[in-house]
Amino acid sequence: MGHRLASPLRRCDNFRVGYFDTEKGVDEYLGMTHGPDRGLVARLTPLLVAGASVLEIGIGPGYDLLLLAERYRVVGTDRSPIFVRRFGEQHPDIDVRVADAASLDIAERFDAVYSNKVLQHLSDEELRASLAAQHRVLVPGGVGLHGLWYGTECEHYAGLRFQQYIEESFAVQLGGLFSVESTVAYGEEKDGDSIAVILRKEA
């Protein structure tokens, strides 16, 4: 993996134009997806007992949520009403709700929060707000697991922001709310293009 810690992190504007709020956008996205990220989900296994409560941020088509639900008590959220409606119609036994990743208007408390390539869409301000909201909904000692694109670039597609992160650039957003238990590089489209960040809520 090319380790680019010396490169400056390139930021870009955040549009949030509602790409996933259109049937066309959701259908286009579904055409590019290939099922759950089993490797990322499996990183929770040594951290949580079976039956623990997990909140997924940004379920999209819900592939990872279905996998999480095999072992944990889950609540899934997405800012797109279309994703939430479609998943709820197909899986009425699983609790899914419309909620923005930046605010997480959720009353319950969870043993873990999980996201897979979701926080990349947030601005710096929104990311810090999301991390504060995650801290609020986690029990003491709770875990955060987030899959991120690895690097220092930022791109746009159809109005969506795709911010890559390296260890340092993500860690500076934590604001003392979490400790970083580990960061592990892995590949989604190619070796080393992603990083799994495991956080622990500070008491």
C-alpha positions as YAML, in Angstrom:
chain: A
units: angstrom
residues:
- id: 1
  name: MET
  ca: [0.00, 0.00, 0.00]
- id: 2
  name: GLY
  ca: [1.30, 3.44, -0.85]
- id: 3
  name: HIS
  ca: [1.56, 5.25, 2.49]
- id: 4
  name: ARG
  ca: [0.92, 8.92, 1.70]
- id: 5
  name: LEU
  ca: [1.24, 10.52, 5.12]
- id: 6
  name: ALA
  ca: [3.50, 13.25, 3.76]
- id: 7
  name: SER
  ca: [0.86, 14.43, 1.27]
- id: 8
  name: PRO
  ca: [-1.40, 17.34, 2.24]
- id: 9
  name: LEU
  ca: [-5.03, 16.37, 2.66]
- id: 10
  name: ARG
  ca: [-7.10, 17.89, -0.11]
- id: 11
  name: ARG
  ca: [-10.52, 19.11, 0.98]
- id: 12
  name: CYS
  ca: [-13.48, 19.85, -1.24]
- id: 13
  name: ASP
  ca: [-16.85, 21.50, -0.85]
- id: 14
  name: ASN
  ca: [-19.81, 19.53, 0.39]
- id: 15
  name: PHE
  ca: [-22.89, 19.69, -1.82]
- id: 16
  name: ARG
  ca: [-25.32, 17.14, -0.28]
- id: 17
  name: VAL
  ca: [-27.73, 17.68, -3.20]
- id: 18
  name: GLY
  ca: [-29.86, 14.65, -2.43]
- id: 19
  name: TYR
  ca: [-28.50, 12.13, -4.93]
- id: 20
  name: PHE
  ca: [-29.87, 9.31, -2.76]
- id: 21
  name: ASP
  ca: [-33.19, 11.11, -2.39]
- id: 22
  name: THR
  ca: [-34.16, 10.26, -5.98]
- id: 23
  name: GLU
  ca: [-35.31, 6.88, -7.27]
- id: 24
  name: LYS
  ca: [-32.91, 7.28, -10.20]
- id: 25
  name: GLY
  ca: [-29.93, 7.91, -7.94]
- id: 26
  name: VAL
  ca: [-30.75, 4.97, -5.69]
- id: 27
  name: ASP
  ca: [-31.22, 2.66, -8.69]
- id: 28
  name: GLU
  ca: [-27.90, 3.80, -10.17]
- id: 29
  name: TYR
  ca: [-26.14, 3.16, -6.88]
- id: 30
  name: LEU
  ca: [-27.69, -0.30, -6.55]
- id: 31
  name: GLY
  ca: [-26.28, -1.14, -9.97]
- id: 32
  name: MET
  ca: [-22.77, -0.50, -8.64]
- id: 33
  name: THR
  ca: [-23.03, -2.49, -5.39]
- id: 34
  name: HIS
  ca: [-22.16, -6.14, -4.88]
- id: 35
  name: GLY
  ca: [-23.36, -7.23, -1.46]
- id: 36
  name: PRO
  ca: [-22.14, -6.90, 2.14]
- id: 37
  name: ASP
  ca: [-18.61, -6.14, 3.27]
- id: 38
  name: ARG
  ca: [-18.17, -9.32, 5.31]
- id: 39
  name: GLY
  ca: [-14.60, -8.51, 6.25]
- id: 40
  name: LEU
  ca: [-15.49, -5.16, 7.75]
- id: 41
  name: VAL
  ca: [-18.51, -6.52, 9.64]
- id: 42
  name: ALA
  ca: [-16.38, -9.38, 11.00]
- id: 43
  name: ARG
  ca: [-14.11, -6.88, 12.76]
- id: 44
  name: LEU
  ca: [-16.87, -6.42, 15.33]
- id: 45
  name: THR
  ca: [-16.83, -10.08, 16.35]
- id: 46
  name: PRO
  ca: [-13.93, -9.88, 18.84]
- id: 47
  name: LEU
  ca: [-15.28, -6.60, 20.21]
- id: 48
  name: LEU
  ca: [-18.94, -7.47, 20.89]
- id: 49
  name: VAL
  ca: [-20.83, -10.42, 22.33]
- id: 50
  name: ALA
  ca: [-23.65, -11.93, 20.33]
- id: 51
  name: GLY
  ca: [-26.86, -10.04, 21.00]
- id: 52
  name: ALA
  ca: [-25.14, -6.70, 21.56]
- id: 53
  name: SER
  ca: [-26.89, -3.63, 20.16]
- id: 54
  name: VAL
  ca: [-25.51, -2.03, 16.99]
- id: 55
  name: LEU
  ca: [-26.56, 1.14, 15.20]
- id: 56
  name: GLU
  ca: [-25.66, 1.30, 11.53]
- id: 57
  name: ILE
  ca: [-25.23, 4.77, 10.05]
- id: 58
  name: GLY
  ca: [-26.09, 4.96, 6.36]
- id: 59
  name: ILE
  ca: [-27.52, 1.54, 5.50]
- id: 60
  name: GLY
  ca: [-27.89, 2.17, 1.76]
- id: 61
  name: PRO
  ca: [-29.37, -1.03, 0.30]
- id: 62
  name: GLY
  ca: [-28.94, -2.72, 3.69]
- id: 63
  name: TYR
  ca: [-26.52, -5.50, 2.78]
- id: 64
  name: ASP
  ca: [-24.30, -4.94, 5.82]
- id: 65
  name: LEU
  ca: [-27.32, -4.43, 8.08]
- id: 66
  name: LEU
  ca: [-28.69, -7.86, 7.18]
- id: 67
  name: LEU
  ca: [-25.32, -9.40, 8.01]
- id: 68
  name: LEU
  ca: [-25.12, -7.50, 11.29]
- id: 69
  name: ALA
  ca: [-28.65, -8.65, 12.18]
- id: 70
  name: GLU
  ca: [-27.53, -12.29, 12.08]
- id: 71
  name: ARG
  ca: [-25.52, -11.74, 15.28]
- id: 72
  name: TYR
  ca: [-26.64, -8.47, 16.87]
- id: 73
  name: ARG
  ca: [-29.73, -6.46, 17.77]
- id: 74
  name: VAL
  ca: [-29.67, -3.76, 15.12]
- id: 75
  name: VAL
  ca: [-31.17, -0.43, 14.21]
- id: 76
  name: GLY
  ca: [-30.39, 0.90, 10.76]
- id: 77
  name: THR
  ca: [-30.48, 4.53, 9.68]
- id: 78
  name: ASP
  ca: [-30.11, 6.43, 6.44]
- id: 79
  name: ARG
  ca: [-30.79, 10.03, 5.44]
- id: 80
  name: SER
  ca: [-32.47, 8.74, 2.27]
- id: 81
  name: PRO
  ca: [-36.16, 7.96, 2.78]
- id: 82
  name: ILE
  ca: [-36.01, 5.82, -0.36]
- id: 83
  name: PHE
  ca: [-33.38, 3.46, 1.04]
- id: 84
  name: VAL
  ca: [-35.26, 3.22, 4.33]
- id: 85
  name: ARG
  ca: [-38.62, 2.62, 2.64]
- id: 86
  name: ARG
  ca: [-37.30, -0.03, 0.27]
- id: 87
  name: PHE
  ca: [-35.45, -1.92, 2.98]
- id: 88
  name: GLY
  ca: [-38.40, -1.71, 5.37]
- id: 89
  name: GLU
  ca: [-40.76, -3.11, 2.77]
- id: 90
  name: GLN
  ca: [-38.50, -6.11, 2.17]
- id: 91
  name: HIS
  ca: [-37.48, -6.66, 5.82]
- id: 92
  name: PRO
  ca: [-40.29, -5.43, 8.11]
- id: 93
  name: ASP
  ca: [-38.79, -7.31, 11.06]
- id: 94
  name: ILE
  ca: [-35.70, -5.05, 11.15]
- id: 95
  name: ASP
  ca: [-35.87, -1.56, 12.66]
- id: 96
  name: VAL
  ca: [-34.84, 1.07, 10.09]
- id: 97
  name: ARG
  ca: [-35.31, 4.83, 10.35]
- id: 98
  name: VAL
  ca: [-34.60, 8.04, 8.48]
- id: 99
  name: ALA
  ca: [-31.79, 9.87, 10.29]
- id: 100
  name: ASP
  ca: [-28.94, 12.07, 9.11]
- id: 101
  name: ALA
  ca: [-25.42, 10.86, 9.88]
- id: 102
  name: ALA
  ca: [-24.47, 14.31, 11.16]
- id: 103
  name: SER
  ca: [-27.18, 14.54, 13.81]
- id: 104
  name: LEU
  ca: [-28.37, 10.97, 14.57]
- id: 105
  name: ASP
  ca: [-31.73, 11.86, 16.06]
- id: 106
  name: ILE
  ca: [-31.90, 8.55, 17.96]
- id: 107
  name: ALA
  ca: [-33.00, 8.22, 21.58]
- id: 108
  name: GLU
  ca: [-31.64, 4.75, 22.35]
- id: 109
  name: ARG
  ca: [-28.14, 3.81, 23.47]
- id: 110
  name: PHE
  ca: [-26.01, 1.19, 21.71]
- id: 111
  name: ASP
  ca: [-23.00, -0.99, 22.33]
- id: 112
  name: ALA
  ca: [-21.58, -0.09, 18.92]
- id: 113
  name: VAL
  ca: [-22.03, 2.18, 15.92]
- id: 114
  name: TYR
  ca: [-21.04, 1.01, 12.45]
- id: 115
  name: SER
  ca: [-20.66, 2.67, 9.08]
- id: 116
  name: ASN
  ca: [-19.23, 1.58, 5.75]
- id: 117
  name: LYS
  ca: [-18.06, 4.38, 3.42]
- id: 118
  name: VAL
  ca: [-20.60, 6.85, 4.79]
- id: 119
  name: LEU
  ca: [-18.65, 9.44, 6.79]
- id: 120
  name: GLN
  ca: [-16.75, 10.33, 3.60]
- id: 121
  name: HIS
  ca: [-19.76, 12.34, 2.44]
- id: 122
  name: LEU
  ca: [-19.68, 14.72, 5.42]
- id: 123
  name: SER
  ca: [-17.93, 18.06, 5.69]
- id: 124
  name: ASP
  ca: [-15.44, 18.55, 8.53]
- id: 125
  name: GLU
  ca: [-18.12, 20.30, 10.58]
- id: 126
  name: GLU
  ca: [-20.66, 17.57, 9.89]
- id: 127
  name: LEU
  ca: [-18.13, 14.83, 10.70]
- id: 128
  name: ARG
  ca: [-17.36, 16.38, 14.07]
- id: 129
  name: ALA
  ca: [-21.10, 16.70, 14.74]
- id: 130
  name: SER
  ca: [-21.60, 13.05, 13.77]
- id: 131
  name: LEU
  ca: [-18.82, 11.88, 16.08]
- id: 132
  name: ALA
  ca: [-20.35, 13.88, 18.93]
- id: 133
  name: ALA
  ca: [-23.74, 12.29, 18.17]
- id: 134
  name: GLN
  ca: [-22.13, 8.84, 18.06]
- id: 135
  name: HIS
  ca: [-20.57, 9.51, 21.45]
- id: 136
  name: ARG
  ca: [-24.01, 10.45, 22.78]
- id: 137
  name: VAL
  ca: [-25.74, 7.27, 21.57]
- id: 138
  name: LEU
  ca: [-23.00, 4.88, 22.72]
- id: 139
  name: VAL
  ca: [-22.91, 3.30, 26.15]
- id: 140
  name: PRO
  ca: [-19.75, 3.92, 28.23]
- id: 141
  name: GLY
  ca: [-16.93, 1.98, 26.63]
- id: 142
  name: GLY
  ca: [-18.94, 1.59, 23.42]
- id: 143
  name: VAL
  ca: [-17.27, 0.86, 20.09]
- id: 144
  name: GLY
  ca: [-17.28, 2.64, 16.76]
- id: 145
  name: LEU
  ca: [-16.26, 0.84, 13.57]
- id: 146
  name: HIS
  ca: [-15.99, 2.88, 10.37]
- id: 147
  name: GLY
  ca: [-14.83, 1.87, 6.92]
- id: 148
  name: LEU
  ca: [-13.23, 4.80, 5.06]
- id: 149
  name: TRP
  ca: [-11.55, 5.32, 1.72]
- id: 150
  name: TYR
  ca: [-7.82, 5.67, 2.37]
- id: 151
  name: GLY
  ca: [-5.81, 8.58, 1.03]
- id: 152
  name: THR
  ca: [-5.55, 12.35, 0.87]
- id: 153
  name: GLU
  ca: [-7.81, 13.18, -2.06]
- id: 154
  name: CYS
  ca: [-11.34, 14.50, -2.30]
- id: 155
  name: GLU
  ca: [-13.65, 14.02, -5.27]
- id: 156
  name: HIS
  ca: [-17.24, 14.74, -6.27]
- id: 157
  name: TYR
  ca: [-19.72, 12.56, -8.09]
- id: 158
  name: ALA
  ca: [-23.31, 13.62, -8.81]
- id: 159
  name: GLY
  ca: [-23.09, 16.22, -6.06]
- id: 160
  name: LEU
  ca: [-21.76, 13.80, -3.45]
- id: 161
  name: ARG
  ca: [-18.50, 14.45, -1.64]
- id: 162
  name: PHE
  ca: [-15.96, 11.62, -1.33]
- id: 163
  name: GLN
  ca: [-13.29, 12.59, 1.21]
- id: 164
  name: GLN
  ca: [-10.45, 10.13, 1.71]
- id: 165
  name: TYR
  ca: [-8.78, 9.87, 5.12]
- id: 166
  name: ILE
  ca: [-5.46, 8.80, 6.51]
- id: 167
  name: GLU
  ca: [-4.97, 7.89, 10.16]
- id: 168
  name: GLU
  ca: [-3.95, 11.38, 11.26]
- id: 169
  name: SER
  ca: [-6.58, 13.29, 9.31]
- id: 170
  name: PHE
  ca: [-9.40, 11.24, 10.81]
- id: 171
  name: ALA
  ca: [-7.95, 11.24, 14.32]
- id: 172
  name: VAL
  ca: [-7.86, 15.05, 14.49]
- id: 173
  name: GLN
  ca: [-11.66, 15.10, 14.09]
- id: 174
  name: LEU
  ca: [-12.28, 13.06, 17.25]
- id: 175
  name: GLY
  ca: [-12.02, 15.97, 19.67]
- id: 176
  name: GLY
  ca: [-11.06, 13.79, 22.63]
- id: 177
  name: LEU
  ca: [-14.38, 11.93, 22.53]
- id: 178
  name: PHE
  ca: [-12.87, 8.63, 21.42]
- id: 179
  name: SER
  ca: [-9.61, 6.78, 21.58]
- id: 180
  name: VAL
  ca: [-8.41, 4.99, 18.45]
- id: 181
  name: GLU
  ca: [-8.06, 1.29, 19.25]
- id: 182
  name: SER
  ca: [-6.76, 0.32, 15.84]
- id: 183
  name: THR
  ca: [-6.60, 1.25, 12.18]
- id: 184
  name: VAL
  ca: [-6.34, -1.57, 9.66]
- id: 185
  name: ALA
  ca: [-5.78, -1.19, 5.93]
- id: 186
  name: TYR
  ca: [-7.78, -3.40, 3.60]
- id: 187
  name: GLY
  ca: [-8.91, -3.50, 0.00]
- id: 188
  name: GLU
  ca: [-12.39, -3.01, -1.41]
- id: 189
  name: GLU
  ca: [-11.69, -2.26, -5.06]
- id: 190
  name: LYS
  ca: [-7.90, -2.68, -4.85]
- id: 191
  name: ASP
  ca: [-5.36, -3.49, -2.15]
- id: 192
  name: GLY
  ca: [-4.93, -0.74, 0.42]
- id: 193
  name: ASP
  ca: [-7.69, 1.53, -0.86]
- id: 194
  name: SER
  ca: [-9.59, 1.46, 2.45]
- id: 195
  name: ILE
  ca: [-9.03, 1.70, 6.17]
- id: 196
  name: ALA
  ca: [-11.07, 0.32, 9.06]
- id: 197
  name: VAL
  ca: [-10.99, 2.58, 12.12]
- id: 198
  name: ILE
  ca: [-12.02, 1.13, 15.48]
- id: 199
  name: LEU
  ca: [-12.90, 3.71, 18.13]
- id: 200
  name: ARG
  ca: [-13.63, 3.36, 21.84]
- id: 201
  name: LYS
  ca: [-15.82, 5.85, 23.68]
- id: 202
  name: GLU
  ca: [-13.91, 7.57, 26.44]
- id: 203
  name: ALA
  ca: [-15.60, 7.41, 29.85]
...
